[in-house]
């Protein structure tokens, strides 16, 4: 495992950034971060949502201010291994961990030194095992998904941009980005890094077939969200951002920009300028100023080499909703096996009663407990009159001050959050509630 020289977490606002910095400081103090890695939290500019491309440009600009002694932009990133983990979401579909951010969702396993781990730690572990190209690179990943795949099947040695995809059914591709590789062989037993000719975003089956994304076996190359940039591409992005785009993003005159749309489609050969502008300007009702902005961006990025590693297999452990959270830990999966997820990890359950099919970790329960299928985490139920969960429940953060009985109807979650040093707020929600 090769440590990153620089690790950057992006945050939506300064309040979230303070929480992330506290999490990173705890990890540094407890041996969960390599001392050679410089860990940073960079807030999205202007305290507003700027999209994954806007956040990436902002990170590159902030790093350029911090890296001393380099005259050329390309030299800023040469021979450095940098990770950008985008984690500035509001977690509105997973209220159980919205306060701390999905990237720090606890997981039912521990480090070699016994320290409890979160999703962040496993993401860092898996991307640290990826090969590092000579000359360095910037690797971008998402903070709400853990990928389990064969690291040896990835090649980041090519120039330009390099993504990672895996073969999945057409229906799965309709919820993700989809690559169309050159000479699409569609052999799930073969690993290769090939040029990209087209890129789709959540295509229907009809669109995927019409654009040549479906192989003879019914597979599409599903995007994992991992993208590597060589130093020259980072320098190109930084130079364009400095010409005025970043100032417009900071000032709020530029709408949010998505790395997996505006950028991937700007460098994809089948996207000519007219199609690009039709999608991102006229198709979205943008004004003439944005049209000029997008035309300049498209022309600046044309010619950047773009390829994709299609790995033999990949499993997504995605925490996109409360239901995914509930099912993710307890289900049989390669991810659970790889990271040794264990029911009861860090837990002490000394009560009588029926535990049902509950998955319990990081908890102490010493009161009567009756539960159906449920997730219980970070619950200190020593003084409460009892826990009764009818099933399909998530209970998180129950403090030792709770003395009343907790009864949750089927499909209801409850999270308790500290307010200041002494008070608590209890938030009830439905597992299918969408706070967007």
N, C-alpha and C positions, 0 to 999 in steps of 0.2 A: 504494500500500500504506500503510494507516494503522496506526501502531504502537499496541499496547495500552498503557494506562496502567499496568496491573498484570497480570502473568503469574504464575499459580500452578501449580506441579506438585505433585500429591499423592504421598505416599510411604507405604509400608506400615509402615515402622519407621524408627528413627533411623539405623541403619546404611545403609539405602537412601537416606535423605535426605542423608546426608553425601556419598554418591557423586553424587547429583543436583546438589548445590550445587557440587561440584567441576566437573561438566560445564558448569553455567551460568556459573561464573566463567571457565572457559576460553573460552567463547563471548563473554563480555563483553570479555575481553582481546584476542580475535581478530576483533572487528568483526562478529560474527554475531548480536548482539542490539542492538536500537536503544537508544541511551543514554537515551532518554526513558522506556523501559519499566522498571518496578521488578519484578525477577524474584525470586520467593519459592518456597521448598519448604516445604510444610506436611504434617506427619506425621499419619496417621490417629490419632485419640485412643486412648490406652491401649495403643498398639502392637499392636492387633488389627484384623482385617478388619471394617470397619463398613458396607461396601456403598457404592455410588456416591452414594446419598442421604445416608447418614450422613457421608460425607466432604465432600459439598457443604455441609451444614449446619455442619460444623466449620470449613470454610474461611470461610464467611460470618461466623461468630462471631469467628474470628481476625482477619479483615480489619477488623471493627468495632472491635477493640481498637487496631488500627494507624492507622486513619484519624482524625485529630484534629479537634476543633473542631465536630463535627456533633451537634446535639441530637436530631434525629428520625432513626429508622432508615432511612426512605426517602431522606433526604438523604445518607446514607453512600454510596449507590451512584448517585445522580443525577449526570449529566454525566461519568461515568467509564466507560471501556471496559475491561472486566476479562475475562480468559480463565482458565478453570479446566480444566486438562488432567489428567484422571484417569489416573494412571500408577503406582498402588500395587500392581499385581499381582506375583505371584511368578514369572511366565514359566515355569511348570512344563512346558509343552508345547514350549518352545523353549529347551532348556538351553544352546545356543550363546551366548546373550546374557542368560541369567538373572542373571548376576552384576552386570551393569550396568543391567539393566532393558530391556524391549523398546522403550521409547520412545527409547532411545539406540542402537538397532540401526544399525550403519553402513549407508549406501546407496552405490551405485556412481556417485556424481557429486560435483562440487565446487562451492563457492561462486565468485562472481566474482573473489574475491581468492585463489582456489586452495586454500582451506581445505577439508579433507574434511568431509562432511556426514553427519548421522544422520537417522533417521526424524523425530525431534523437529523438526529444522530445516525439513523439508518440510511437516510439519503446521502449524507456525507460519506459514510462508509462505502456505499456502493459506487459513487462517482469517483472516489479516491482510488478505486481499483481499476479504473479505466486507463488505457495507455496515454502517456503524455508525449506529444510529438516533439521532435527536435525543433528548437527555435521558439517553443512555447505556444500557448493558445489561451483563449478565453472560452470557458464552457458555461453555457446557460442551461439551467434546469428549473423545474417548478417545485414549489415548496409544499404541494398538496398531494403528490403522488410518489410512491416508492416503486421502483422498477427492479424486477428480478430477471436477469438474463445473463448470457455468457459474455463476460467482459473481454475475453480473448478474441471474440468475433468482431470487435470494433476497431476501425482504422481511422485515426484522425491526422494522418500524415499528409493528406492532400492539401493543396492551397485553397483559399477562399472559405466557403461555408460548408460544413459537413453535418448532416443530421443523422438521426438513428431512428429506424422504423422496424416493424415486425409484421409478419403475415397474419392477418386476422380476417374474419368474415366481413362481408360487405356491410351488414347491419351495424357492426361495431364501428366501422369507418364512418358511418353517418353521424357519429357523436364526436369525432375527432378530426384532426388534419389527416390528409391522405397524400402520400407521395406517388407520383407516376415516374418510375425509374426508366432510364433508357434501356432498351433491349430487355424488357421485363420478362424474365424467365419464370418467375413464380414458383421456384423450387424451394419449399420450406426446409429442405435439408442442406441447402447451399448458402454460404455466407459470402457476401460480396459488397464492395463499395463502388457504386456506379453513379454516373451523372444523372441529375434530375431533369426531366423535360417538362413536367407540369406539377402543380401543387393545388390541391382542393381543400376546402374547409367545410367539414360536415356535409359531404355531398349525399344526395339521395342515391338510391341504387341506379336510377335512370341516368343521372348525371355522371356517376362513376363509370358506368359502362360506356356512355357516349364519349367520355374523355380518355378512354383506354386505360383506366386505373384497375380494372378487374382482370386477373390472370385466368388461364383456362381452368383452374381448380376452384374458382370462386373466391380467391383471396384478394385483399387490397393491402398495400403497405401502409400500416397505421403509424402515425407520428407518435413518438414517445415524449416529445417536448425537449429532448436533448439536442442542442445545437452547439457546434464548435466553430469558433472564428479564429483564423490565423492572424498574426500581428498586422499584416498589410490590410486586411479587411477591417480590423478594429481602427486602424489609422484612417481609413477612408470614411468610416462612419463618424469618427470624431471630427474629422475635417469638415464634413458636411454639416454636422450639428453646430459647429462653431460659426458657420457662415450665416446663421440666423435661425435655423430650425429650433435649436434648444431654447433660445430666447423666447420664441413664440410659444413653445410648450410651457415654459415657466410662466409666461405672462397670461396664459389661458386662451390665446387666440387660435391655437392649433388644437383640434380635437384629439382624443386619445388615439395612439397609434399602436398597432399590434404587430409584434415581431413575426407571428405566424400567419399574418396576412399581408400587410403592406410590404414587409421586407422580403419574405419568401417569394411572394409573387412578383416583386420587382426584379428579382434575379433569375426567375424561371423562364427558360427560352420561349415557351409557347405564349407567354403573356406579352403581347406587343403593347405599345404605348396607348393605343386607342382603347384596347380592352382594359388595361390597368386604370385609366382615367374614368372609363365607364363604370367600373366597379366601385372605385373609392371616392369619386367626385360626384358625377351626375347621378349615379345609383343611390347615393346617400344624401342627395340634396344639398351638397356643400357649395359654398360660394366660389367666386372666381379666384379669390386669394388662395383658397385651399387647392384649387386647380393648378395654379402656378407652382405652389409648394410641392404638390405631388408629382408634377411633371419634372421639376428639377431633381427631386429625389430619385425618381425612376431613372432618369438619364445618368445620374451620378453612380448608381449601383449596377447598371448594365455592364456585363462583362465579368462580374465576380463569379468565379467558378462555384458551382453548387452541386454537391453529391450527397448520397445517402448510403449509410450502412443498413442493409436489410438483414437483421440478425435471425438466427434459426427459430428462436422462441423469445417471448417476453411476457411476464405477468405484471399487470397493473394492480398495485394496492392503492386505490384512490379513495380519499375521504372527501367526496363531493357533496354528500348529504348525510342526514342523520341515519337513514336506513343503511347506507354503505358503511357507516361507522359501526352500527350495531352488528352487521353481518361479517365485517372484515376480520375481526379478531378471532371469532369462534369457528369460522369455516375452515375446512381442510384446503390448504393451498400450498404452493411451492414457497411463497413468501413466508408463511407461518413456519414452515419447516426450516427454511434457510436461516431465519433469525430466532428460531426457538421460542416462538410465542407459547406462553404457558398460562392456563387458567390457574389463578391463585398466586401469580407472581407478585411478590411484595405484599401479600395479603395475610391477614389473620382473621379467620372466621371461627369464633368460639361459641356461637349461639346454636340453639337447637332449631328445629323447624325444617322446612323444605327449601332447598336451594334451587330446585327445578333445573333448568338448563341455563342458569345464569353464568355469565363470564365475569369474574371478579378479580380485580388486581389493584395494587397500590391502596389497599383499604384495610380498615380494622372494623370488624362487625362483632359486637358483643351484645346484641339485642335480638329479640325474636325476629326471624327472617322467613318469609314465605314468598316465593317468586317463581314466575314462569320464565320463558326465554327473555333475558335482559342483559344489559351491560351495566356493571357497577364499578366505578373507578373513583379513587380519591374520596372515599366515604369514610368518615370517622364516626361510626354509629355505636357509641359506647353508652350514651345516656338517653337516647330516644326510646320511646315506648314500643317501637317495633317498625319493621319495614314489610310492606305488603305490596308486591308488584304483580299485576295481573298478567303481564307478558308484553313483549315488544316495547320494552321500556329502556330508557337510559337515565341513570342516576349518577351525577357527578358533583364533587365538591361539597358533599354534606359535611358540615363542621361539627366538632364535638359539642358545641353549644346547643345543638338541636335536641330538644327533649320531647317534642310531640311525636306521635306516630306519623309515619309517612306512608300514604296509600296512593298508588298511581294506577289509574285505569289503563286498560290496554291501549297501546299506541301513544302514550304520554311520556315525555321526558321532563326531567327536573335538574336544573343546575343552580348551585348556590355560589354566589360571588361575594368576596369581601368588599366592604365599602369603608374606606379608612382603616383604622386599626381595631375597631370593636364591632362594627355593624355588619350585617349580612343582608343581601338581597336574594330572594328565591324567585327564579324565573321558570315557569312551566310552559311547555310548548308541545305541539303535536309533531310526531316524527315526520310527517309529510308537509309541515309548514315550510313555506318558502319566504323568507324575510326580504327577498329582493322586491 
